Amino acid sequence: MKYFILILTAAALAFGWFTITNVKKEEPFRLAGRVEVPERLLKSATQSNVSCAVVAKNEADVPIAIKRILNPAFPLEFNIDKNDLLIDSFEGRIKLEVQINSHGNLGVLKAGDIFSEDETFYAPGQKDIILVADKMMGKPTLSAKGSSRGNFFRTAAR
């Protein structure tokens, strides 16, 4: 009987240790989803040297995390986790924004930049988020202002 209790205690301790070490811990900050671009803007969004940035902001519109993808293909799957945070940790509601551009400056919208405006709030850990980048800033320009170089129609009209 003494050995039976000893074996039972050892088995219970082994099971407890196995359970504690194999518990999958949930990451405190993670967002996952997809960025979509409408057909009318797809050509501009998939040019070479384009970057797509998914920016997570807090309720005061302060960026807390940024996920940047170079030369994206749409629809684009994204995962934002603790490695993308600009701060140590975050708890609260999150707003997401998408910026697609070829100049690489976030927060500065220039002609030809594609972006989204969404006032939806998300919770950390939310998956299956769909962001639609459906707005374009101004008209895209082909060359520097005042220059006809590289534009066939202006050059041919002279």
C-alpha positions as CSV (number, residue, x, y, z in Angstrom):
1,M,0.0,0.0,0.0
2,K,2.9,2.3,0.8
3,Y,4.4,1.8,-2.6
4,F,1.0,2.3,-4.3
5,I,0.6,5.8,-2.7
6,L,4.2,6.7,-3.5
7,I,3.7,5.7,-7.2
8,L,0.3,7.6,-7.3
9,T,1.9,10.7,-5.8
10,A,4.8,10.6,-8.3
11,A,2.3,10.1,-11.2
12,A,0.2,13.1,-10.0
13,L,3.3,15.3,-9.8
14,A,4.5,14.2,-13.3
15,F,1.1,15.0,-14.7
16,G,1.0,18.4,-13.0
17,W,4.5,19.2,-14.3
18,F,3.5,18.1,-17.8
19,T,0.3,20.2,-17.7
20,I,2.1,23.4,-16.5
21,T,4.9,23.2,-19.0
22,N,2.7,22.5,-22.0
23,V,0.0,25.1,-21.4
24,K,-0.1,27.3,-24.6
25,K,0.1,30.9,-23.5
26,E,-2.0,33.3,-25.5
27,E,-0.1,36.4,-26.7
28,P,-1.5,39.5,-25.1
29,F,-1.2,41.6,-28.3
30,R,-2.1,40.1,-31.7
31,L,-4.2,41.2,-34.6
32,A,-4.7,39.2,-37.8
33,G,-6.6,39.8,-41.0
34,R,-6.5,40.8,-44.6
35,V,-6.0,44.0,-46.6
36,E,-8.1,44.3,-49.8
37,V,-7.7,46.8,-52.6
38,P,-10.5,47.5,-55.1
39,E,-9.9,46.6,-58.7
40,R,-9.7,50.3,-59.8
41,L,-6.7,50.9,-57.5
42,L,-5.0,47.5,-57.8
43,K,-2.6,48.5,-60.6
44,S,-1.2,51.4,-58.5
45,A,-1.0,49.3,-55.3
46,T,1.0,46.5,-56.9
47,Q,3.7,48.5,-58.7
48,S,7.3,47.8,-57.9
49,N,8.9,49.5,-54.8
50,V,5.6,49.9,-53.1
51,S,5.1,49.4,-49.4
52,C,1.9,48.6,-47.5
53,A,1.8,49.6,-43.8
54,V,-0.9,48.5,-41.4
55,V,-0.8,50.9,-38.5
56,A,-2.5,50.1,-35.2
57,K,-3.5,53.2,-33.2
58,N,-4.9,53.7,-29.7
59,E,-8.1,55.6,-29.0
60,A,-6.2,58.9,-29.1
61,D,-4.9,58.2,-32.7
62,V,-1.4,57.6,-31.4
63,P,0.4,54.8,-33.3
64,I,1.2,51.8,-31.1
65,A,2.3,49.2,-33.7
66,I,3.3,49.1,-37.4
67,K,3.5,46.2,-39.8
68,R,5.2,47.1,-43.1
69,I,5.2,44.8,-46.1
70,L,7.3,45.6,-49.2
71,N,6.0,44.8,-52.7
72,P,2.7,43.5,-51.5
73,A,0.3,41.3,-53.4
74,F,-3.4,41.8,-52.7
75,P,-5.4,40.5,-51.0
76,L,-2.7,40.7,-48.3
77,E,-2.7,38.6,-45.1
78,F,-1.3,40.4,-42.1
79,N,-0.4,39.5,-38.5
80,I,0.6,42.2,-36.0
81,D,2.0,40.9,-32.8
82,K,4.1,42.0,-29.8
83,N,7.2,42.3,-32.1
84,D,5.5,45.1,-34.1
85,L,4.7,47.2,-31.0
86,L,6.3,50.6,-30.6
87,I,5.6,50.5,-26.9
88,D,6.2,47.8,-24.2
89,S,2.6,46.5,-24.0
90,F,-0.9,47.7,-24.7
91,E,-4.4,46.9,-23.5
92,G,-7.5,48.6,-24.8
93,R,-9.3,49.3,-28.0
94,I,-7.4,49.6,-31.3
95,K,-8.0,51.4,-34.5
96,L,-6.4,50.1,-37.7
97,E,-5.3,52.1,-40.8
98,V,-3.6,51.1,-44.1
99,Q,-1.2,53.2,-46.1
100,I,0.1,52.0,-49.5
101,N,2.8,54.2,-51.1
102,S,6.1,54.3,-52.9
103,H,7.8,57.0,-50.9
104,G,7.9,55.1,-47.6
105,N,6.9,58.0,-45.4
106,L,4.1,57.0,-43.0
107,G,1.6,59.7,-42.0
108,V,2.4,61.8,-45.0
109,L,-0.1,61.4,-47.8
110,K,1.0,62.4,-51.2
111,A,-0.6,62.2,-54.6
112,G,-1.0,58.6,-55.6
113,D,-1.0,57.2,-52.1
114,I,-3.7,54.6,-51.3
115,F,-5.2,54.5,-47.8
116,S,-8.1,53.4,-45.7
117,E,-10.2,55.3,-43.2
118,D,-12.0,53.1,-40.7
119,E,-13.4,54.2,-37.4
120,T,-14.0,50.6,-36.2
121,F,-12.3,49.6,-32.9
122,Y,-10.8,46.2,-32.5
123,A,-9.7,44.3,-29.4
124,P,-6.2,42.7,-29.0
125,G,-6.4,39.1,-30.1
126,Q,-9.0,39.7,-32.8
127,K,-8.6,37.7,-36.1
128,D,-10.4,37.8,-39.4
129,I,-10.2,41.6,-39.7
130,I,-10.8,42.9,-43.2
131,L,-9.4,46.3,-44.1
132,V,-10.3,47.9,-47.5
133,A,-7.8,50.4,-48.8
134,D,-10.2,52.2,-51.2
135,K,-9.1,55.8,-51.2
136,M,-6.4,57.5,-53.3
137,M,-4.9,60.9,-52.5
138,G,-5.1,63.2,-55.5
139,K,-4.0,62.1,-58.9
140,P,-0.9,60.0,-59.3
141,T,1.9,61.9,-61.1
142,L,4.3,60.4,-63.6
143,S,7.1,62.9,-63.4
144,A,8.3,66.0,-61.6
145,K,6.2,69.2,-61.9
146,G,7.0,71.2,-65.0
147,S,8.9,68.4,-66.6
148,S,7.7,66.7,-69.8
149,R,10.4,64.1,-69.7
150,G,9.1,60.6,-69.5
151,N,5.5,61.5,-70.5
152,F,4.9,60.5,-74.1
153,F,1.8,62.5,-74.5
154,R,3.3,65.8,-73.4
155,T,6.5,65.2,-75.5
156,A,4.5,64.2,-78.6
157,A,2.3,67.3,-78.4
158,R,5.1,69.7,-78.8
